[in-house]
Amino acid sequence: MSYATLETCLLDLEKNGHLVRVKEMVDPHLEMAAIHLRVHAAGGPALLFEHVKGTPFRAASNIFGTVERSKFIFRDTFQLVQQLIELKDNPAKALQSPFKYLYTGWAALKAFPLKNPILKPVLANQIQISDLPLIQHWPNDGGAFVTLPQVYTEDVEQPGIMHANLGMYRIQLTGNDYVLNKEIGLHYQLHRGIGIHQTKANAKGVPLKVSCFVGGPPAHSLAAVMPLPEGISEMTFAGALGARRFRYTYVDGFAISTDADFVITGEVMPGGNKPEGPFGDHLGYYSLKHPFPVMKVHKVFAKKNAIWPFTVVGRPPQEDTSFGALIHELTGNAVTKEIPGVREIHAVDAAGVHPLLLAIGSERYTPFNPAREPVEILTIANHILGTGQLSLAKFLFITADDTKQLTTSNVPEFMQFVLERIDFTRDVHFYTNTSIDTLDYSGAGFNKGSKVVFAAYGNPIRRLCTEVPVQLKELHSFENAQLVIPGVIAITAQPYTDTDAAKQTLEILETQLKERWNTLSDVACIVLCDSSAFTAATLNNFLWVTFTRSNPSHDIHGIGAFIENKHWGCKGPLVIDARIKPHHAPPVEVLPETNKKIDPLFAKSGSLYGIV
């Protein structure tokens, strides 16, 4: 179904039982986010907040809250877009199956943006930033943020919509040193198209014109997060997915999406930075306050009866998980075609996406050699860590499976396969003093940290334990050893204070285990943490704690560790120090008093209020 507006989409969701209206007055300060989080956690419907305190505008959230609902929204175009992507990868398919691809040409026509001379309704009202729903999501956020923005910029060397970039970069509307209604913050991370545009504008000494679209057809939101190759316009993808050409015009030199509910225009001046943040982000922690570009607000527009869409990001899984699942299903094997030898890649959402990457490759280099050990997958690992946003991966586990039965989507099975085969004396490869995800504070500084590749191939070399060995139950200065998954044991250690104390902690562990490390051959990994009970309680807890709270070069140790010709290895179990460090960002949490305020909403009867 083609949606010309956000409201037509919401009405369709309501008609089909996917949306509930919240008629009570709600506070955008913490309360709306807390309501959203509770409903999303229960797999509940999309929400339309009809009365938002302090603004005349309605707001909607949880629109893409489940993969099923997201696919329902794009039910008439999803398969066509998949076919378009298939044809791009392999045009010969159209000749092989002409009837299957009969309608893709018509879908492709929808991809071309349409310059629209009609300024209304998006320009119906000129408003100010302070008129918007100023939603603060987490207690320590620096102010109100736009969490579903479509940030549009053009290349100053190749102006025009076909060379433009549309990305979902967070926008801070209030707080910090921003002058209300005149300045807003623009945060973007590594490997983002807007950075290329700003670099070119800075080089010419001219301001970068920025348009922030909010709302409009839901295809526009998905297009803003779609990882398209450089040089391909997100507006063409939005048109194809929404079965409606992206309509735009220009006002005062700024691009305007004429289907958007709201448009904020402004300029980023060369060198014009201000502190942005903190912000509770998708790793489940706050990203802290750092200098980012400040956007000088030019004009703010809202169409009549505009609706402000928002989401809440925090410890995964959240609504943005559905975006990732849709993207993965749409693109299919596009990444595997880009990297020769790769069969599967899985960025693990429960670990915050970038901290943990699982991959299955091939081993075809030395068929004449009877010894089965990592060769080709090491080359593939380097290719992965040099490709787009995959390069932000911090932990990469890679293997090859000759039976082709293994899949990265089954995380416990994949981890067991790797841990049964990995040789810690040979198969651990570090990348030190490198760039990591902007939102990851486990490293040595802002955007600075390390990476590690665990590359395993061959026959199993150990049978993983399925219960905690006695030796680990009897440790002194450590408590409550718990089995997480086969071969992985979580142990509670004393709180982390500094590197010297951490070194002593590892020495104590080494002393107690070094005489008997060879009796722990069925233990692949020991995770030191603040609470082994919490870490081992669920697979998601283990993934989140272990891979978001450790910096490979600093926090990976091993029993019987050695360095030989600058290669690190260990003869006994691997040890990962996943305790919270003093330099880490704090985790996000809803305040008890906020939960208490919204409890009455959930005490009522009905499809929304039946959620506890």
Secondary structure, DSSP 4 states (H G I P E B T S, - for coil): ---SSHHHHHHHHHHTT-EEEEEEEE-TBTHHHHHHHHHHHTT--EEEEEEETT-S-EEEE-TT-SHHHHHHHTTTTHHHHHHHHHHHH-THHHHHSTTTTTTHHHHHHTTS-EE----TTTTSEEE-GGGS---B-STT-SS-EESSEEEEE-BTTB-SGGG-EEE---EE-SSTTPPTTTEEEE---SS-HHHHHHHHHHHHT-PEEEEEEESSSHHHHHHHH--PPTTS-HHHHHHHHHTSPPEEEEETTEEEETT-SEEEEEEEEEEEEEEE--EE-TTSBEE--EEEEEEEEEEEEE-TT-EEEE----SSSSHHHHHHHHHHHHHTTHHHHHSTT--EEEE-GGGTSTTEEEEEE---S-TT-SS---SHHHHHHHHHTTSGGGGG-SEEEEEE-TTS---TTSHHHHHHHHHHH--TTTSEEEEEEEE--TT--SSSBTTEEEEEEEEE-SS---PPPSS--HHHHS-SS-EEEEEEETTEEEEE-PPP--HHHHHHHHHHHHHHHTTSGGGGTT--EEEEES-HHHHHH-HHHHHHHHHHS--HHHHEEETTEEEETTEEEESS-EEEE-SPPTTSPPBP---HHHHHHHHHHHTSSSTTTT--
